[in-house]
Amino acid sequence: MNKPTLPQGTRDFNASTIYKRNYIFNTIRKAFQLYGFEPLETPAMENIDTLMGKYGEEGDKLIFKILNNGLDNPAKKPEVTEAFNKVLEGKLTKQITERALRYDLTIPFARYVAMNHGLLTFPFKRYQMQPVWRADRPQKGRYREFYQCDADIVGSTSLLNEVELAHLYAHVFRLLNLPVTIKINNRKILAALAELCGGAEKLIDITVAIDKLDKIGIEKVKEELQQRQLTTSQIEIISKFLSIQGNNQEKIKALHSTIAHIPLGKQGIEEMEYILAHQQSNNTLPLEIDVTLARGLNYYTGTIFEVKANNFAIGSIGGGGRYDNLTELFGVPNMPGVGISFGVDRIYDVLEGCNLFPPQISSGSMVLFFNLGQKESNRAFELLQSLREQEISGEIYHESSKLDKQFKYAERKGIPIIIIIGSKELEDATCTIKQLKSGRQETIAQNELLNYLNELNTSL
């Protein structure tokens, strides 16, 4: 018999973990709805043509492909063998795979907008909370299956959308009591850097390398740029650009002196200044310019965001940006958009690591009725059902057993209140209530049970 295992980069979640995750989901969902976003769900898998070529060369490598059905058909062996040989050569073929698991929620959303744009009211604001899959190397804070919670606005070029999304980020993390820094840059600034280095065709080479800066350091980034055929002088320009330091005003000044003479650079700086102006009127918006922020995905065209947890060593816990040409990939031009994403799994790791989850977060059973015999359990079950009708959660022990065994069951499950109906309580129409945490025990009339628990619930 094989030992049961999990695929690398995936996890099981027990009840305690799910309660905490739901706390995060519910906090984000309420904020999305508060800001006027509507829910959407898309399939776990997409046609592979929908996904490939949208994430850059690094992202495309991490897409989980799904094998076609019928590959074991003997009649198809020659063509399947030929197709597999193409795969071994690094060539994708629909004879082997036509579908893939979604890599993120943005491209499926763009596909949805392209398919339904005639039915939508623009600007269209949607939120989506679903799992995504990436064939990445599992490590701390990086999983192959994880949830994203996205909010996107399409059909508008207004920079007020970026401001609103920045405030949405700040709002959620305030509710979670998690101090963060919202890093901001602009792809137009990076495009101007590419032009400074010799041309727009260098943009992808530069951004893919810069995006790895946090992981591999500046020297390795220089080596990669060299491998991508950039000259020593071009690499020096990039290195000097990445060394820009100071507060936001000082960084803006440095950008003006470096790339403002390039039209795209000037536009990117102005867009960033517009967003930062809203920070000055609201000190709760923790925006910080980061010229090293690149976001390796190819579809970004303007503002880009990344959220970092303060004082906790983990990767980004959120990210996003503007993508004004995304639906054009699906035949629907002139559909500008901007969006952000919350990385729930990493947010969970930070809240857990910093002990920031509220103490009363689980929503399991509030009460356990002991089972002390047929007649007693019948009455206990009647009372339990009446409590459930009033939204008080509870359960009855499944069989008549020793008190010690039933107490241990309540303790292991973290059920705070024990209700005992024995022969005497049955005769007197009373019940004995014990609070496990304090050890307090008292006997009350059965018809007073609901009010007693409601009062007790408010004090727990």
Secondary structure, 3 states (H helix, E strand, C coil): CCCCCCCCCCCCCCHHHHHHHHHHHHHHHHHHHHCCCEECCCCCEEEHHHHCCCCHHHHHHCCCEEECCCCCCHHHHHHHHHHHHHHHCCCCCCCCEEEEECCCCHHHHHHHHHHHHHHCCCCEEEEEEEEEECCCCCECCECCEEEEEEEEEECCCCCHHHHHHHHHHHHHHHHCCCCEEEEEEEHHHHHHHHHHHCCHHHHHHHHHHHCCHHHHHHHHHHHHHHHCCCCHHHHHHHHHHHCCCCCHHHHHHHHHHHHCCCHHHHHHHHHHHHHHHHHHCCCCCCEEECCCCCCCCCCCCCEEEEEEECCCCCCCCEEEEECCCCHHHHCCCCCCEEEEEEEHHHHHHHHHHCCCCCCCCCCCCCEEECCCCHHHHHHHHHHHHHHHHCCCCEEECCCCCCHHHHHHHHHHHCCCEEEECCHHHHHHCEEEEEECCCCCEEEEEHHHHHHHHHHHHHHC
